[in-house]
Amino acid sequence: MSNKFSDLTRRSGTATLFALVMIAGIFIGPETLILLLGLILFLGLREIMPLILIEEDTSLAWYKTWGTLVAMVPYIWTATSKWLGGPPNSDAFLGELVFVLPFSIALMVELLKPRRQLFKRIGAIAIGLLYLVVPMCLLLDLAITPNDFRPEIVMGILLLNWINDSGAYFVGSWLGKRKLFYQISPGKTWEGSIGGLILVVAIGSFFPLWFGVFNRWDWMALALIVAIFGTIGDLVESMLKRNTGIKDSGKLMPGHGGILDRFDAFFFLIPFAYLYIRLFANQN
């Protein structure tokens, strides 16, 4: 009993501290949001490298450092442009070109390394870039514009993701019988996923009262996107971990695993939410 209580206390304390840091980082200002997302991205990239590179690869530790920094180049470019008020329209092509640089840098470095793990090492950077870096850049683009700062978008999507996760967990624990994807994640059920979807869409309908920015139907549509693609994102990270036999992506947060364990669904769903917001949402 004492061990369970100690574990619950540790998890609760970690969750509370984590929530406070997230809220402060998101709402204080554009600078803190940039730093917060950059830190999450940096730690996430360091965690994803071992999921792709085999532990026996002697260059794994080296790649966790330099590969992470190289993959962050597009985020650094985006963050700098946002910090300075955004690049002029004539620099749009240059911004797109920045996403190619990590591959060019990685290939140049490979000239100095053994070729045995060439494609796997380049692939680690590519997956980190597409899976983690691009979503963070898109999130900055939604939240920070030359004329406005809209942290409510970040907080709203993040909160929808947590509601969906929590709803799926509790409904699945209570009613779950039919496995959603047993080979990848034995704990997920259809009942839990549907319960999470219903809960997040219902609560999302009240988001205009708390966050504004979008109308009720847009928040409900975003909740639906979060429920569908967030669940898929969670399965994708489970697939990566199962492929290497790793239970948790990291040990950064006691009782909660690593950054990828907390943000796997969030990273995956952002491009879909971004696409909906840019194409269909009516912003207040």
C-alpha positions as CSV (number, residue, x, y, z in Angstrom):
1,M,0.0,0.0,0.0
2,S,2.8,2.4,0.9
3,N,4.6,1.7,-2.4
4,K,1.4,2.4,-4.4
5,F,0.8,5.6,-2.4
6,S,4.4,6.7,-3.0
7,D,4.1,6.0,-6.7
8,L,0.8,7.9,-6.9
9,T,2.3,10.9,-5.0
10,R,5.3,10.9,-7.3
11,R,3.1,10.8,-10.4
12,S,0.8,13.5,-9.1
13,G,3.7,15.8,-8.2
14,T,5.3,15.3,-11.6
15,A,2.0,16.0,-13.3
16,T,1.3,19.2,-11.3
17,L,4.8,20.6,-11.9
18,F,4.6,19.7,-15.6
19,A,1.2,21.4,-16.0
20,L,2.4,24.6,-14.3
21,V,5.5,24.8,-16.5
22,M,3.4,24.2,-19.6
23,I,0.8,26.8,-18.8
24,A,3.5,29.4,-17.9
25,G,5.5,28.7,-21.0
26,I,2.5,28.9,-23.3
27,F,0.9,32.1,-21.9
28,I,3.6,34.4,-20.7
29,G,4.7,35.5,-24.1
30,P,6.0,34.5,-27.6
31,E,9.5,34.1,-26.3
32,T,8.6,31.6,-23.6
33,L,6.4,29.7,-26.0
34,I,9.4,29.4,-28.4
35,L,11.7,28.3,-25.7
36,L,9.2,25.8,-24.3
37,L,8.4,24.2,-27.7
38,G,12.1,24.2,-28.5
39,L,13.0,22.3,-25.3
40,I,10.2,19.8,-25.9
41,L,11.5,19.3,-29.4
42,F,15.2,18.9,-28.3
43,L,14.3,16.3,-25.7
44,G,12.0,14.5,-28.1
45,L,14.6,14.3,-30.8
46,R,17.1,12.9,-28.3
47,E,14.6,10.2,-27.3
48,I,13.7,9.2,-30.8
49,M,17.2,8.4,-31.9
50,P,17.5,5.2,-29.8
51,L,14.1,4.1,-31.2
52,I,15.6,4.1,-34.7
53,L,19.3,3.4,-34.2
54,I,20.2,0.1,-32.7
55,E,21.9,0.2,-29.2
56,E,24.9,-1.7,-30.6
57,D,25.6,1.2,-33.0
58,T,28.7,2.8,-31.4
59,S,27.7,6.2,-32.9
60,L,24.3,6.3,-31.1
61,A,25.4,8.6,-28.3
62,W,27.1,10.9,-30.8
63,Y,24.0,11.0,-33.0
64,K,21.8,11.8,-30.0
65,T,23.7,15.0,-29.7
66,W,24.7,16.2,-33.2
67,G,21.8,14.6,-35.0
68,T,19.4,16.4,-32.7
69,L,21.1,19.7,-33.3
70,V,21.1,19.2,-37.1
71,A,17.4,18.2,-37.1
72,M,16.5,21.4,-35.2
73,V,17.8,23.7,-37.9
74,P,14.3,24.4,-39.4
75,Y,12.8,25.0,-35.9
76,I,15.6,27.4,-35.1
77,W,15.0,29.3,-38.4
78,T,11.2,29.4,-37.8
79,A,11.6,30.5,-34.2
80,T,14.1,33.2,-35.1
81,S,11.9,34.6,-37.8
82,K,8.9,34.6,-35.4
83,W,11.0,36.2,-32.7
84,L,12.0,39.0,-35.0
85,G,8.5,39.5,-36.3
86,G,8.4,37.1,-39.2
87,P,10.3,37.1,-42.5
88,P,9.1,39.1,-45.5
89,N,7.1,37.3,-48.2
90,S,10.2,37.3,-50.5
91,D,11.9,35.0,-48.0
92,A,9.3,32.2,-48.1
93,F,11.3,30.1,-50.5
94,L,14.4,30.5,-48.3
95,G,12.3,29.2,-45.4
96,E,11.4,26.1,-47.3
97,L,15.0,25.6,-48.3
98,V,16.0,25.4,-44.6
99,F,14.2,22.1,-44.3
100,V,16.6,20.6,-46.8
101,L,19.7,21.7,-45.0
102,P,19.6,18.9,-42.3
103,F,19.9,16.2,-44.9
104,S,22.8,18.0,-46.7
105,I,24.6,18.5,-43.4
106,A,24.0,14.9,-42.4
107,L,25.3,13.5,-45.7
108,M,28.4,15.6,-45.4
109,V,29.1,14.3,-41.9
110,E,28.6,10.7,-43.1
111,L,31.7,11.2,-45.3
112,L,33.6,11.0,-42.0
113,K,31.8,8.0,-40.5
114,P,31.7,4.3,-41.2
115,R,29.1,3.4,-43.8
116,R,27.6,0.4,-42.0
117,Q,24.6,2.3,-40.6
118,L,24.5,5.1,-43.2
119,F,20.8,4.8,-44.2
120,K,19.6,4.1,-40.6
121,R,21.4,7.2,-39.3
122,I,20.1,9.4,-42.1
123,G,16.7,7.9,-41.6
124,A,16.8,8.8,-37.9
125,I,17.3,12.4,-38.7
126,A,14.6,12.3,-41.5
127,I,12.0,10.7,-39.1
128,G,12.9,13.2,-36.4
129,L,12.5,16.1,-38.9
130,L,9.2,15.0,-40.2
131,Y,7.6,13.5,-37.1
132,L,8.7,16.2,-34.6
133,V,10.3,19.3,-36.1
134,V,7.7,20.1,-38.8
135,P,4.8,19.9,-36.3
136,M,6.5,22.3,-33.9
137,C,7.2,24.7,-36.7
138,L,3.6,24.6,-37.7
139,L,2.5,25.2,-34.2
140,L,4.6,28.3,-34.0
141,D,3.1,29.5,-37.2
142,L,-0.4,29.2,-35.7
143,A,0.4,30.8,-32.4
144,I,2.7,33.7,-33.5
145,T,2.0,36.1,-36.3
146,P,3.5,39.5,-37.0
147,N,0.4,41.2,-35.5
148,D,-0.9,38.8,-32.9
149,F,0.0,36.2,-30.3
150,R,-2.6,33.4,-29.9
151,P,-1.4,31.0,-27.2
152,E,-5.0,29.8,-26.8
153,I,-4.6,27.7,-30.0
154,V,-1.7,25.8,-28.5
155,M,-3.3,25.4,-25.1
156,G,-6.6,24.4,-26.6
157,I,-5.2,21.7,-28.9
158,L,-3.0,20.4,-26.1
159,L,-5.9,20.3,-23.6
160,L,-8.1,18.5,-26.2
161,N,-5.4,15.9,-26.5
162,W,-5.2,15.3,-22.8
163,I,-9.0,15.1,-22.5
164,N,-9.0,12.5,-25.3
165,D,-6.2,10.5,-23.6
166,S,-7.8,10.6,-20.2
167,G,-11.3,9.7,-21.5
168,A,-10.0,6.8,-23.6
169,Y,-8.1,5.5,-20.5
170,F,-10.9,5.6,-18.1
171,V,-13.7,4.4,-20.4
172,G,-11.3,1.7,-21.7
173,S,-10.6,0.6,-18.1
174,W,-14.3,0.5,-17.3
175,L,-15.9,-0.9,-20.4
176,G,-13.0,-1.9,-22.7
177,K,-13.3,-5.4,-24.3
178,R,-12.5,-5.2,-28.0
179,K,-8.8,-4.5,-28.7
180,L,-8.1,-1.7,-31.0
181,F,-4.7,-2.8,-32.2
182,Y,-3.5,-5.7,-30.1
183,Q,-0.2,-6.3,-31.9
184,I,0.9,-2.7,-31.2
185,S,-0.8,-1.6,-28.1
186,P,-2.6,-4.3,-26.1
187,G,-4.1,-1.8,-23.7
188,K,-6.1,0.2,-26.2
189,T,-9.7,-0.8,-26.9
190,W,-12.4,0.4,-29.3
191,E,-14.7,1.2,-26.4
192,G,-12.0,3.4,-24.8
193,S,-11.2,5.2,-28.1
194,I,-14.9,5.9,-28.9
195,G,-15.5,7.0,-25.3
196,G,-12.5,9.4,-25.5
197,L,-13.8,10.8,-28.8
198,I,-17.3,11.4,-27.5
199,L,-16.0,13.1,-24.3
200,V,-13.5,15.4,-26.1
201,V,-16.0,16.5,-28.8
202,A,-18.6,17.2,-26.0
203,I,-16.1,19.3,-23.9
204,G,-14.7,20.9,-27.0
205,S,-18.1,22.4,-27.7
206,F,-17.5,24.7,-24.7
207,F,-14.0,25.8,-25.7
208,P,-15.3,29.1,-27.3
209,L,-16.2,30.2,-23.7
210,W,-12.7,29.6,-22.4
211,F,-10.3,30.1,-25.3
212,G,-12.3,32.0,-28.0
213,V,-10.3,32.2,-31.3
214,F,-12.7,29.7,-33.1
215,N,-16.4,29.1,-33.0
216,R,-18.1,26.1,-31.5
217,W,-18.2,24.0,-34.6
218,D,-14.5,24.6,-35.4
219,W,-13.5,23.6,-31.9
220,M,-15.6,20.5,-32.2
221,A,-14.0,19.7,-35.5
222,L,-10.6,20.1,-34.0
223,A,-11.6,17.8,-31.1
224,L,-12.6,15.2,-33.7
225,I,-9.3,15.5,-35.4
226,V,-7.5,15.2,-32.1
227,A,-9.4,12.1,-31.2
228,I,-8.7,10.3,-34.5
229,F,-5.2,11.4,-35.3
230,G,-4.1,11.6,-31.6
231,T,-5.0,7.9,-31.2
232,I,-3.1,7.0,-34.3
233,G,-0.1,9.0,-33.2
234,D,-0.1,7.1,-29.9
235,L,-0.1,3.8,-31.8
236,V,2.8,5.1,-34.0
237,E,5.0,5.7,-31.0
238,S,4.0,2.3,-29.5
239,M,5.1,0.7,-32.8
240,L,8.5,2.5,-32.7
241,K,9.0,1.4,-29.1
242,R,7.8,-2.2,-29.7
243,N,10.2,-2.4,-32.7
244,T,13.2,-1.9,-30.4
245,G,11.8,-3.5,-27.2
246,I,11.7,-0.2,-25.2
247,K,8.9,0.3,-22.7
248,D,9.3,4.1,-22.1
249,S,11.0,6.5,-24.5
250,G,12.8,8.1,-21.6
251,K,12.9,8.7,-17.8
252,L,12.6,12.5,-17.7
253,M,9.3,12.6,-15.8
254,P,9.1,10.1,-12.9
255,G,6.1,7.9,-13.3
256,H,5.2,9.3,-16.7
257,G,8.1,8.2,-19.0
258,G,9.8,10.5,-21.4
259,I,8.8,13.4,-23.6
260,L,7.6,11.2,-26.5
261,D,5.4,9.2,-24.1
262,R,3.7,12.5,-23.2
263,F,3.6,14.2,-26.6
264,D,3.5,11.3,-29.1
265,A,-0.2,12.0,-30.1
266,F,0.3,15.7,-30.0
267,F,3.2,15.7,-32.4
268,F,1.3,13.5,-34.8
269,L,-2.0,15.3,-34.9
270,I,-0.6,18.9,-35.3
271,P,-0.3,18.8,-39.1
272,F,-3.9,17.7,-39.5
273,A,-5.1,20.3,-37.1
274,Y,-3.0,22.9,-38.9
275,L,-4.5,21.9,-42.2
276,Y,-8.0,22.3,-40.9
277,I,-7.3,25.6,-39.3
278,R,-5.7,27.1,-42.4
279,L,-8.4,25.8,-44.8
280,F,-11.6,25.8,-42.9
281,A,-11.6,27.5,-39.5
282,N,-13.2,30.9,-39.0
283,Q,-11.0,32.8,-36.6
284,N,-12.4,35.5,-34.3
